[in-house]
Amino acid sequence: MKANIERECNFIIKGIVEKRGLGKRFLNLLLSHNTTLPTIYTLVKTHKIPPGVDIKTQTMEELKVRPIVSCTGSPTERLAALATRIIAPLLEFVPCHLRNIHEHLQKLKEIVPANLRELKFYSADVSALFTNVNVDRSIDYVMELAGEHRNEIQTFGLKLVDVHRILEVVLRNSFFTFNRRLYQQIYGVFMGCAVKPTMRHYHCLYDGEEEHIH
């Protein structure tokens, strides 16, 4: 499987580089060699452990965990990094995106106090956000936004159709290993790939569904 994904990634980027005349140096930066398949591990959600409970007393069934798929050294890592560099600036045009808590606080300060009377603040969580991302639609949304703001992004000599192909190969090769067994995530995207956190914002902007909010 690893060799097949490597060949697919290298075939695509070789064709793009040759077609756009981007040169051997650019190609060498993106070719995949001696890669390994992504591996899944988990992070314990320590904030969900009840107060006063010793984590050492928790069983595996009781612990809440976040699955992470490490894509470091994977066949798609370099193409994912390139795609992220290209599409990440588009987040500036996503109204629901906040870069950090400081930007959030600044936006709250800009609200006229009179407009807040009789209103209540609440926070919301998205249930299983990554696995609810529709890959094909999210790619289409990104490309639509990229077309609208073509002059605000750096594509490094690529055409938007090339970016589309790269996103497809990165997001559809969702294979990973666990305990020496091979798996594929068939719904949504997994956490750990460079481009996927960026894709989730576009999903929230264009394709958020009320049943995912609780």
C-alpha distance (Angstrom), angle and dihedral (degrees) to the residues before:
residue distance angle dihedral
M1 . . .
K2 3.82 . .
A3 3.81 91.6 .
N4 3.81 91.2 48.7
I5 3.81 92.7 52.6
E6 3.81 91.1 46.1
R7 3.79 90.8 52.5
E8 3.79 92.0 47.9
C9 3.81 93.3 49.6
N10 3.80 93.3 45.6
F11 3.80 92.9 45.5
I12 3.79 91.8 53.3
I13 3.80 96.8 45.7
K14 3.81 92.8 44.2
G15 3.79 90.1 53.9
I16 3.80 92.4 47.8
V17 3.80 94.5 46.9
E18 3.80 92.5 48.0
K19 3.80 93.2 46.3
R20 3.81 94.0 48.4
G21 3.81 95.3 39.1
L22 3.80 93.6 -125.4
G23 3.77 96.7 152.5
K24 3.79 138.9 -123.8
R25 3.79 96.0 -76.8
F26 3.80 91.8 58.3
L27 3.80 90.1 46.7
N28 3.80 93.8 51.3
L29 3.79 90.6 54.3
L30 3.79 90.5 59.2
L31 3.80 105.3 36.6
S32 3.81 116.5 110.2
H33 3.81 117.9 -129.4
N34 3.81 132.9 168.1
T35 3.79 92.9 -4.6
T36 3.79 130.8 165.7
L37 3.78 129.3 -140.9
P38 3.80 116.3 -102.1
T39 3.81 116.3 -92.2
I40 3.79 126.9 -146.1
Y41 3.79 124.4 -133.8
T42 3.79 133.9 161.4
L43 3.80 136.4 -122.4
V44 3.77 118.3 -150.7
K45 3.81 113.6 -123.1
T46 3.79 94.5 -132.4
H47 3.81 92.0 179.0
K48 3.80 88.7 66.2
I49 3.80 94.5 57.5
P50 3.83 107.6 106.4
P51 3.82 115.2 -106.8
G52 3.78 113.2 -90.3
V53 3.80 94.0 17.8
D54 3.81 117.3 125.3
I55 3.79 110.0 -130.5
K56 3.81 88.9 -142.0
T57 3.80 89.4 66.8
Q58 3.81 93.8 54.4
T59 3.79 119.2 103.5
M60 3.79 122.2 -139.2
E61 3.81 89.1 -105.1
E62 3.81 92.0 53.9
L63 3.80 97.2 48.3
K64 3.80 118.7 92.0
V65 3.79 110.4 -140.6
R66 3.79 139.2 -177.4
P67 3.82 115.2 -137.1
I68 3.81 114.5 -135.5
V69 3.79 124.8 -172.6
S70 3.78 110.5 -151.8
C71 3.80 109.1 -142.5
T72 3.80 96.1 178.8
G73 3.78 108.0 135.2
S74 3.81 92.3 6.0
P75 3.83 124.4 142.1
T76 3.82 92.6 -106.6
E77 3.82 97.6 41.8
R78 3.81 97.5 99.9
L79 3.78 95.5 44.3
A80 3.82 89.8 46.7
A81 3.81 90.1 52.7
L82 3.81 91.1 50.6
A83 3.80 92.5 48.2
T84 3.80 90.6 49.0
R85 3.81 92.0 52.2
I86 3.79 89.2 53.1
I87 3.80 102.3 44.0
A88 3.83 102.4 31.2
P89 3.85 93.4 81.3
L90 3.80 87.9 60.8
L91 3.81 88.4 72.2
E92 3.80 86.6 80.5
F93 3.80 86.4 72.4
V94 3.81 94.9 49.6
P95 3.83 107.7 96.1
C96 3.82 94.3 -158.3
H97 3.82 93.4 54.8
L98 3.80 119.8 102.7
R99 3.78 117.8 -175.0
N100 3.79 95.2 -153.0
I101 3.80 144.9 -25.8
H102 3.81 91.1 -83.3
E103 3.80 91.7 61.6
H104 3.79 88.9 47.8
L105 3.80 92.4 52.8
Q106 3.80 91.3 46.7
K107 3.80 91.6 53.6
L108 3.80 89.9 50.0
K109 3.81 91.0 51.5
E110 3.80 90.3 52.9
I111 3.80 91.9 60.2
V112 3.80 112.7 101.8
P113 3.84 106.9 -116.0
A114 3.79 91.4 -134.2
N115 3.80 89.1 61.6
L116 3.80 90.6 58.8
R117 3.79 97.6 58.8
E118 3.79 114.1 125.7
L119 3.81 90.0 2.6
K120 3.80 125.5 120.9
F121 3.79 129.4 -147.8
Y122 3.77 119.9 -135.1
S123 3.78 136.0 170.2
A124 3.79 125.2 -135.5
D125 3.75 134.8 -159.2
V126 3.78 128.5 -151.0
S127 3.77 113.4 -129.4
A128 3.82 113.5 -130.2
L129 3.79 91.8 -19.8
F130 3.80 98.7 174.6
T131 3.80 94.9 48.3
N132 3.80 90.8 47.1
V133 3.80 94.2 56.1
N134 3.79 110.9 113.9
V135 3.79 101.8 -138.7
D136 3.80 99.0 -158.7
R137 3.80 94.9 45.9
S138 3.79 92.5 44.4
I139 3.80 90.8 53.6
D140 3.80 89.8 50.0
Y141 3.81 90.9 49.9
V142 3.80 91.9 50.2
M143 3.78 92.1 49.7
E144 3.80 91.2 48.0
L145 3.80 90.8 52.3
A146 3.81 90.8 44.9
G147 3.79 90.0 53.5
E148 3.80 91.2 51.3
H149 3.83 92.3 50.4
R150 3.80 100.6 30.8
N151 3.82 92.5 138.3
E152 3.82 92.6 53.7
I153 3.82 96.8 58.8
Q154 3.80 134.0 68.3
T155 3.79 112.3 -134.1
F156 3.84 96.5 177.5
G157 3.79 91.9 -128.1
L158 3.80 96.2 -45.5
K159 3.78 124.8 125.6
L160 3.79 119.4 -129.4
V161 3.80 89.6 -108.9
D162 3.81 87.4 60.4
V163 3.80 91.4 51.4
H164 3.80 88.1 51.0
R165 3.81 91.6 54.9
I166 3.79 92.2 47.5
L167 3.80 92.1 51.1
E168 3.78 90.2 50.3
V169 3.80 95.0 52.8
V170 3.80 92.8 44.3
L171 3.79 97.5 46.9
R172 3.79 98.6 39.4
N173 3.80 95.9 50.5
S174 3.79 92.0 74.0
F175 3.81 97.1 155.3
F176 3.79 124.0 140.5
T177 3.80 139.8 162.9
F178 3.78 133.0 -123.3
N179 3.80 125.8 176.5
R180 3.80 88.8 -7.3
R181 3.80 92.3 -57.3
L182 3.79 125.8 117.9
Y183 3.80 121.1 -124.9
Q184 3.78 136.5 174.2
Q185 3.79 125.5 -151.1
I186 3.78 103.9 -135.2
Y187 3.83 98.3 -179.1
G188 3.78 123.7 61.0
V189 3.79 121.7 -36.6
F190 3.78 133.3 -59.4
M191 3.78 128.1 -120.5
G192 3.79 114.3 -106.6
C193 3.80 105.0 53.9
A194 3.81 112.4 108.6
V195 3.80 96.4 -128.2
K196 3.80 98.7 43.9
P197 3.82 101.4 75.5
T198 3.80 87.0 54.7
M199 3.80 91.4 50.4
R200 3.81 92.5 54.4
H201 3.82 90.9 63.6
Y202 3.78 91.0 56.9
H203 3.79 89.1 48.2
C204 3.82 90.1 53.7
L205 3.79 91.6 48.0
Y206 3.79 99.1 48.2
D207 3.78 107.9 17.0
G208 3.81 108.5 29.2
E209 3.77 113.0 142.5
E210 3.78 124.2 -155.5
E211 3.78 93.8 -129.9
H212 3.80 89.9 65.2
I213 3.78 92.4 62.6
H214 3.79 120.2 82.5
